Amino acid sequence: MQDAQTENNELIELSDEQMDFLESRAPTTGFVAGLGSGKSLVASLKVLMFKLEHPTIHAAYYLPSYPLIKDIAFDKFPKLCVQLGLQFKLNKSDKELFISDNGVDLGKIIFRTMSEPENIIGYEVGYSLIDETDILSIEKMTIAYENITARNRAKLPNNEPNIVDVVGTPEGYKFFYRNFKETPFVGSRLIKASTYSNIHNLPPDYIEKLSRIFPPNRLKAYLNGDFTNLTSGTVYEYFSREKHHTDEEIEKYETLHVGQDFNIGGNVSTINVIRNNKPRQLGELVAKDTMMTIIALTKLKDKGHKIIIYPDASGNHGSTNASKSDIQLFRDAGFIIDVPSKNGAVTDRVNTFNVLLANGDFKINIKNCPKSTSALEQQVWDKNGEPEKSKEHTGGAVDDFNDAEGYFLVRKFGITKQTIQTYKKRFN
């Protein structure tokens, strides 16, 4: 815990995570945090700190809606200015806050909503702060971020970089997760803070009340700042990055077991080995069609790996050309094929996968298999009690990775009805 001394000799207590965010000079820093963790406070402090350091250059603060601007710009910022001994003038109609320090003009902070990202035009700033990014859809937030970055172009002294920072509470696997965790912005940093880190500034029963209100999956997000599915129960509920990660790699001449899912416009392959009779997923592959998949896997076969393909049985019927099925193309390329006449029940694949996860027998190299890892975390049950399927069938969707791996697992480690009953007794 660290203290910031104000002009009025008050102390603003900052957690280590808040101070880390305040001092970060990465091109974009994400501060993902639980409810009540002080994210808006430290965001406001960082904007004011920029103004003190760059008095002639404007800054911008972005929020999802006008009511939130009223809360932050018209209430919290003025109070913080008073604490810091700064003078201010608020223009509510233009949503701008003019700052001065002992009569020295420090320029203005521009407040804008992101609900209509096409209206983020007509000005330029040297620093931008985005608050509560995950309230908006990924699509709308992506457009807003692009427009915000375009506005963030005022030239800074000494060739300093123009920074765009992001703060907020995670709302599932949305903009924050996609751009700071799954496929991070170049040069970005992600700082995570829990509600507990700011407990000294909260009512004594605050966390207890949250625990009574929210179910476990929401508490992970709203207390710990974790990225987790908030819409419904996940299909692979026992999966954990910590529990199921392995640093193992494919070894020379090792037999590779490939789960294969076919899609119009894209195929998904999961690459596995079996060690001590337990599955290890150590690679993944997305290719635009079956021939490109064969080319990629042939490169592995040419290195001395025996390769066994466990495909979607429907590949016997669909085809990528007029004469041969997808599976026949694999056979013609010299791969060993393990495929039944038709796919078994989806529940068999799911139950097999979940038993392996619950027992800790399945491991995955999450560094080599980022999309497969995200798929395990994100797939949920639909309204009919089935694993939710993507509306797009271009390959690489969440369900494609889980289906591909499931074809391999159920054929090599398929569970019996007796195993299912034992599994239910242990974990239900």
C-alpha positions as CSV (number, residue, x, y, z in Angstrom):
1,M,0.0,0.0,0.0
2,Q,1.3,3.5,-0.9
3,D,0.0,7.0,0.0
4,A,-0.4,10.0,-2.3
5,Q,-0.2,13.3,-0.3
6,T,-2.8,15.9,-1.4
7,E,-2.6,19.7,-1.2
8,N,-4.9,19.6,1.8
9,N,-2.7,17.1,3.6
10,E,-5.2,14.3,3.0
11,L,-3.9,10.9,2.0
12,I,-5.1,9.0,-1.0
13,E,-4.2,5.4,-0.3
14,L,-3.2,3.4,-3.4
15,S,-2.7,-0.3,-3.7
16,D,0.4,-1.8,-5.3
17,E,-1.7,-2.6,-8.3
18,Q,-3.1,0.9,-8.6
19,M,0.4,2.4,-8.2
20,D,1.7,0.0,-10.9
21,F,-1.0,1.2,-13.3
22,L,-0.4,4.9,-12.4
23,E,3.3,4.6,-13.2
24,S,3.0,2.4,-16.3
25,R,4.2,4.0,-19.5
26,A,3.4,1.1,-21.9
27,P,1.7,2.1,-25.1
28,T,-1.5,0.7,-23.7
29,T,-2.0,-0.6,-20.1
30,G,-5.1,-2.6,-19.1
31,F,-6.3,-2.4,-15.5
32,V,-8.8,-5.2,-15.1
33,A,-10.2,-5.2,-11.6
34,G,-13.0,-6.3,-9.3
35,L,-15.9,-4.1,-8.2
36,G,-14.8,-1.5,-5.7
37,S,-11.1,-1.9,-6.5
38,G,-10.6,1.8,-7.1
39,K,-10.1,1.6,-10.9
40,S,-12.0,4.8,-11.7
41,L,-10.0,6.6,-9.0
42,V,-6.6,5.6,-10.3
43,A,-7.8,6.3,-13.9
44,S,-8.8,9.8,-12.9
45,L,-5.5,10.3,-11.1
46,K,-3.6,9.2,-14.2
47,V,-5.4,11.6,-16.4
48,L,-4.7,14.5,-14.0
49,M,-1.1,13.4,-13.7
50,F,-0.8,13.7,-17.5
51,K,-2.3,17.2,-17.4
52,L,0.2,18.3,-14.7
53,E,3.1,17.0,-16.8
54,H,1.7,18.3,-20.2
55,P,-0.2,21.5,-19.4
56,T,-0.7,22.6,-23.0
57,I,-1.9,19.2,-24.3
58,H,-5.5,18.0,-23.9
59,A,-6.5,14.6,-22.6
60,A,-9.6,12.5,-23.1
61,Y,-11.7,10.3,-20.8
62,Y,-14.1,7.8,-22.4
63,L,-17.1,6.1,-20.9
64,P,-19.9,3.9,-22.4
65,S,-22.8,6.3,-21.6
66,Y,-23.8,9.8,-20.7
67,P,-25.0,8.9,-17.2
68,L,-21.5,7.6,-16.4
69,I,-20.0,10.8,-17.7
70,K,-22.2,12.7,-15.2
71,D,-21.0,10.4,-12.4
72,I,-17.3,10.6,-13.3
73,A,-16.8,14.1,-14.9
74,F,-19.4,16.1,-13.0
75,D,-18.8,14.5,-9.6
76,K,-15.6,12.5,-9.0
77,F,-13.2,14.6,-11.0
78,P,-14.2,17.9,-9.3
79,K,-13.9,16.2,-5.9
80,L,-10.4,14.9,-6.8
81,C,-9.3,18.3,-8.1
82,V,-10.3,19.8,-4.7
83,Q,-8.3,17.1,-2.9
84,L,-5.2,17.8,-5.1
85,G,-5.5,21.5,-4.7
86,L,-6.3,22.1,-8.4
87,Q,-8.8,24.7,-9.7
88,F,-11.3,23.7,-12.3
89,K,-14.1,25.0,-14.4
90,L,-16.7,22.5,-15.7
91,N,-18.5,23.0,-19.0
92,K,-21.4,20.5,-18.7
93,S,-22.9,21.2,-22.1
94,D,-19.6,20.5,-23.9
95,K,-18.6,17.8,-21.3
96,E,-15.2,19.4,-20.8
97,L,-13.2,20.1,-17.6
98,F,-10.7,23.0,-17.6
99,I,-7.9,22.6,-15.1
100,S,-5.5,25.2,-13.5
101,D,-2.9,25.1,-10.8
102,N,-2.2,28.3,-8.9
103,G,-3.4,30.3,-11.8
104,V,-1.5,28.4,-14.4
105,D,-3.7,27.0,-17.2
106,L,-3.4,23.3,-17.6
107,G,-5.7,22.9,-20.5
108,K,-8.7,20.6,-20.6
109,I,-10.0,17.1,-20.2
110,I,-12.5,16.1,-22.8
111,F,-15.2,13.6,-21.8
112,R,-16.9,11.5,-24.5
113,T,-19.3,8.5,-24.7
114,M,-18.5,5.4,-26.8
115,S,-22.1,4.4,-27.4
116,E,-22.0,6.1,-30.8
117,P,-18.3,5.6,-31.8
118,E,-18.8,7.3,-35.1
119,N,-19.1,10.6,-33.2
120,I,-15.6,10.4,-31.8
121,I,-14.3,13.0,-34.2
122,G,-13.2,16.6,-34.5
123,Y,-10.4,17.0,-31.8
124,E,-7.0,15.6,-30.9
125,V,-5.5,14.8,-27.5
126,G,-2.2,13.4,-26.2
127,Y,-3.5,10.9,-23.7
128,S,-6.7,8.8,-23.7
129,L,-8.3,6.8,-20.9
130,I,-11.1,4.3,-21.6
131,D,-13.3,3.3,-18.6
132,E,-15.7,0.3,-18.5
133,T,-14.9,-1.0,-21.9
134,D,-16.7,-4.3,-21.5
135,I,-20.1,-2.7,-21.1
136,L,-20.3,-2.3,-24.9
137,S,-20.3,-5.1,-27.4
138,I,-17.0,-6.2,-28.9
139,E,-18.0,-4.9,-32.3
140,K,-18.9,-1.4,-31.1
141,M,-16.0,-1.2,-28.7
142,T,-13.6,-2.2,-31.5
143,I,-14.8,0.7,-33.6
144,A,-14.6,3.1,-30.6
145,Y,-11.0,2.0,-29.8
146,E,-10.0,2.6,-33.4
147,N,-11.5,6.1,-33.4
148,I,-10.1,6.9,-30.0
149,T,-6.6,5.9,-31.2
150,A,-7.1,8.1,-34.2
151,R,-7.8,11.1,-32.0
152,N,-4.8,10.4,-29.7
153,R,-2.3,12.1,-32.0
154,A,-1.2,15.4,-30.4
155,K,2.6,15.5,-30.6
156,L,4.3,15.1,-27.2
157,P,7.7,16.6,-26.2
158,N,10.8,14.5,-26.4
159,N,9.1,12.0,-28.7
160,E,7.1,10.6,-25.9
161,P,4.6,7.9,-27.1
162,N,0.9,8.7,-27.1
163,I,-0.8,6.3,-24.6
164,V,-4.3,4.8,-24.6
165,D,-5.1,3.1,-21.3
166,V,-8.1,0.9,-20.4
167,V,-9.7,0.2,-17.1
168,G,-12.7,-1.9,-16.2
169,T,-14.3,-4.9,-14.6
170,P,-14.3,-8.0,-16.9
171,E,-17.7,-8.9,-18.4
172,G,-17.0,-12.4,-19.9
173,Y,-14.7,-12.8,-22.9
174,K,-15.3,-9.5,-24.5
175,F,-13.0,-6.6,-25.7
176,F,-10.8,-6.6,-22.6
177,Y,-10.1,-10.4,-22.8
178,R,-9.6,-10.4,-26.6
179,N,-7.1,-7.5,-26.8
180,F,-5.2,-7.9,-23.5
181,K,-5.3,-11.6,-22.9
182,E,-6.1,-13.7,-26.0
183,T,-4.3,-11.6,-28.7
184,P,-2.7,-8.7,-26.8
185,F,-2.1,-5.3,-28.4
186,V,1.5,-4.9,-29.4
187,G,3.4,-3.5,-26.4
188,S,0.4,-3.8,-24.0
189,R,0.5,-4.6,-20.3
190,L,-2.3,-6.2,-18.2
191,I,-2.5,-5.4,-14.5
192,K,-5.1,-7.3,-12.5
193,A,-6.5,-6.2,-9.2
194,S,-9.1,-7.7,-6.8
195,T,-11.7,-6.1,-4.7
196,Y,-9.6,-7.2,-1.7
197,S,-6.7,-5.0,-2.7
198,N,-8.9,-1.9,-2.0
199,I,-10.7,-3.3,1.1
200,H,-9.4,-0.4,3.3
201,N,-11.6,2.0,1.3
202,L,-14.8,-0.1,1.4
203,P,-17.6,-0.7,3.9
204,P,-16.7,-3.7,6.2
205,D,-19.5,-5.8,4.8
206,Y,-19.1,-5.0,1.1
207,I,-17.5,-8.3,0.0
208,E,-19.9,-10.3,2.1
209,K,-22.8,-8.6,0.4
210,L,-21.4,-9.2,-3.1
211,S,-20.9,-12.9,-2.1
212,R,-24.6,-13.1,-1.2
213,I,-25.8,-11.4,-4.5
214,F,-23.6,-13.1,-7.2
215,P,-23.2,-16.7,-8.2
216,P,-19.6,-18.2,-8.2
217,N,-18.8,-17.4,-11.8
218,R,-19.7,-13.8,-11.4
219,L,-17.8,-13.5,-8.1
220,K,-14.6,-14.6,-10.0
221,A,-15.1,-11.6,-12.3
222,Y,-16.5,-9.1,-9.8
223,L,-14.2,-9.9,-6.9
224,N,-11.1,-11.2,-8.4
225,G,-11.1,-9.5,-11.8
226,D,-10.9,-12.9,-13.5
227,F,-12.1,-13.4,-17.1
228,T,-14.9,-16.0,-16.8
229,N,-18.1,-16.9,-18.6
230,L,-21.0,-15.0,-17.2
231,T,-23.9,-16.1,-19.5
232,S,-24.5,-19.7,-18.3
233,G,-22.6,-22.7,-17.0
234,T,-19.6,-23.7,-19.1
235,V,-19.6,-27.1,-20.8
236,Y,-16.1,-27.9,-19.5
237,E,-16.6,-26.6,-16.0
238,Y,-13.6,-28.5,-14.5
239,F,-11.1,-26.9,-16.8
240,S,-8.5,-24.7,-15.1
241,R,-5.5,-23.0,-16.8
242,E,-3.5,-23.6,-13.6
243,K,-4.5,-27.2,-13.0
244,H,-4.4,-28.5,-16.6
245,H,-1.4,-26.6,-18.1
246,T,1.8,-28.5,-19.1
247,D,5.1,-27.3,-20.4
248,E,5.6,-30.6,-22.3
249,E,6.5,-30.4,-26.0
250,I,6.3,-32.9,-28.9
251,E,9.3,-35.2,-28.9
252,K,11.3,-36.5,-31.9
253,Y,9.6,-39.4,-33.7
254,E,6.7,-39.4,-31.3
255,T,3.3,-40.7,-32.5
256,L,0.9,-37.8,-33.0
257,H,-2.9,-38.2,-32.4
258,V,-4.8,-35.5,-34.4
259,G,-8.4,-34.6,-33.6
260,Q,-9.9,-33.3,-36.8
261,D,-13.0,-31.1,-37.4
262,F,-14.1,-30.2,-40.9
263,N,-15.8,-26.9,-41.7
264,I,-16.7,-25.1,-44.9
265,G,-14.0,-22.5,-45.3
266,G,-11.7,-23.8,-42.5
267,N,-10.6,-26.9,-40.6
268,V,-9.4,-27.3,-37.1
269,S,-6.8,-29.9,-35.9
270,T,-5.7,-30.6,-32.3
271,I,-2.4,-32.3,-32.0
272,N,-1.9,-34.7,-29.1
273,V,0.5,-37.3,-27.7
274,I,-0.2,-40.1,-25.2
275,R,2.2,-40.4,-22.3
276,N,1.6,-42.9,-19.5
277,N,-1.7,-43.6,-21.1
278,K,-2.8,-40.0,-20.6
279,P,-3.6,-37.4,-23.3
280,R,-1.5,-34.3,-23.7
281,Q,-2.6,-31.7,-26.2
282,L,0.6,-30.0,-27.4
283,G,-0.4,-28.2,-30.6
284,E,-3.3,-26.9,-32.7
285,L,-3.8,-26.0,-36.3
286,V,-6.3,-24.0,-38.3
287,A,-6.3,-24.3,-42.1
288,K,-8.6,-23.0,-44.8
289,D,-9.4,-26.4,-46.3
290,T,-8.6,-30.1,-46.1
291,M,-5.7,-29.9,-48.6
292,M,-4.0,-27.1,-46.6
293,T,-4.4,-29.3,-43.4
294,I,-2.8,-32.2,-45.2
295,I,0.1,-30.1,-46.3
296,A,0.7,-28.9,-42.7
297,L,0.4,-32.4,-41.2
298,T,2.6,-33.9,-43.9
299,K,5.4,-31.6,-42.8
300,L,5.2,-33.3,-39.4
301,K,5.0,-36.8,-40.9
302,D,8.1,-36.0,-43.0
303,K,10.0,-35.3,-39.7
304,G,9.4,-38.9,-38.7
305,H,6.2,-38.7,-36.7
306,K,3.6,-41.4,-37.1
307,I,0.3,-39.6,-37.4
308,I,-3.2,-41.0,-36.6
309,I,-6.2,-38.9,-37.6
310,Y,-9.4,-39.0,-35.5
311,P,-11.8,-37.1,-37.8
312,D,-15.4,-36.0,-37.7
313,A,-17.2,-39.0,-39.2
314,S,-19.3,-36.7,-41.3
315,G,-16.2,-36.1,-43.3
316,N,-17.0,-39.4,-45.0
317,H,-19.9,-37.6,-46.7
318,G,-18.9,-34.0,-47.1
319,S,-16.2,-33.3,-49.7
320,T,-13.7,-30.6,-50.8
321,N,-13.8,-31.7,-54.4
322,A,-16.2,-33.5,-56.7
323,S,-14.8,-37.0,-56.3
324,K,-13.3,-37.6,-52.9
325,S,-14.4,-37.2,-49.3
326,D,-12.3,-35.2,-46.8
327,I,-11.3,-38.4,-45.0
328,Q,-10.4,-40.2,-48.3
329,L,-8.0,-37.3,-49.0
330,F,-6.3,-38.0,-45.7
331,R,-6.0,-41.7,-46.6
332,D,-4.6,-40.9,-50.0
333,A,-2.0,-38.8,-48.4
334,G,-0.8,-41.8,-46.3
335,F,-2.3,-41.0,-42.9
336,I,-3.7,-43.6,-40.5
337,I,-7.4,-42.9,-40.0
338,D,-9.4,-43.9,-36.9
339,V,-13.1,-43.2,-37.7
340,P,-16.4,-44.9,-36.9
341,S,-19.2,-45.2,-39.4
342,K,-20.9,-42.3,-37.7
343,N,-20.2,-40.0,-34.8
344,G,-21.4,-41.1,-31.4
345,A,-23.6,-39.0,-29.1
346,V,-22.3,-35.5,-28.2
347,T,-22.8,-36.3,-24.5
348,D,-20.2,-39.2,-24.8
349,R,-17.6,-36.7,-26.0
350,V,-18.4,-34.2,-23.4
351,N,-18.6,-36.7,-20.5
352,T,-15.3,-38.3,-21.6
353,F,-13.6,-34.8,-21.8
354,N,-15.0,-33.8,-18.4
355,V,-13.9,-37.0,-16.6
356,L,-10.4,-36.5,-17.9
357,L,-10.5,-32.9,-16.7
358,A,-12.0,-33.7,-13.3
359,N,-9.4,-36.4,-12.7
360,G,-6.5,-34.2,-13.9
361,D,-5.6,-36.7,-16.6
362,F,-5.9,-34.3,-19.5
363,K,-3.1,-31.7,-19.9
364,I,-2.7,-28.9,-22.5
365,N,0.2,-26.7,-23.3
366,I,-1.8,-23.4,-23.2
367,K,1.1,-21.5,-24.8
368,N,1.0,-23.7,-27.9
369,C,-2.8,-24.1,-27.9
370,P,-4.2,-20.6,-27.1
371,K,-7.4,-21.1,-29.1
372,S,-8.1,-24.5,-27.7
373,T,-7.6,-23.1,-24.2
374,S,-10.1,-20.3,-24.8
375,A,-12.6,-22.7,-26.3
376,L,-12.5,-24.8,-23.1
377,E,-13.2,-21.7,-21.0
378,Q,-15.8,-20.2,-23.2
379,Q,-18.2,-22.8,-24.6
380,V,-21.6,-22.8,-22.8
381,W,-24.8,-24.8,-22.8
382,D,-27.5,-23.5,-25.1
383,K,-31.2,-23.3,-24.2
384,N,-31.8,-26.9,-25.3
385,G,-29.0,-28.2,-23.0
386,E,-26.6,-28.8,-25.8
387,P,-23.1,-27.4,-26.2
388,E,-23.6,-24.1,-27.9
389,K,-22.6,-24.0,-31.6
390,S,-21.2,-21.1,-33.4
391,K,-23.5,-19.4,-35.9
392,E,-20.5,-19.1,-38.2
393,H,-19.1,-22.2,-39.9
394,T,-15.8,-20.9,-41.2
395,G,-13.5,-22.9,-38.9
396,G,-11.8,-21.8,-35.8
397,A,-14.9,-21.2,-33.7
398,V,-15.0,-22.2,-30.0
399,D,-17.0,-25.4,-30.7
400,D,-14.7,-26.4,-33.5
401,F,-11.7,-26.9,-31.2
402,N,-13.7,-28.7,-28.6
403,D,-15.3,-31.0,-31.2
404,A,-11.9,-31.8,-32.8
405,E,-10.3,-32.7,-29.5
406,G,-13.5,-34.6,-28.4
407,Y,-13.3,-36.9,-31.5
408,F,-9.8,-38.0,-30.4
409,L,-10.5,-38.3,-26.7
410,V,-13.7,-40.3,-27.0
411,R,-12.1,-42.9,-29.4
412,K,-9.0,-43.4,-27.2
413,F,-10.4,-42.8,-23.7
414,G,-14.2,-43.2,-24.1
415,I,-15.9,-43.8,-20.8
416,T,-18.4,-46.5,-19.9
417,K,-21.8,-45.9,-18.3
418,Q,-20.4,-47.2,-15.0
419,T,-17.6,-44.6,-15.2
420,I,-20.3,-41.9,-15.8
421,Q,-22.1,-42.9,-12.6
422,T,-18.9,-42.8,-10.6
423,Y,-18.1,-39.4,-12.1
424,K,-21.5,-38.1,-11.2
425,K,-21.2,-39.3,-7.6
426,R,-17.8,-37.7,-7.2
427,F,-18.6,-34.3,-8.7
428,N,-22.3,-33.7,-8.3
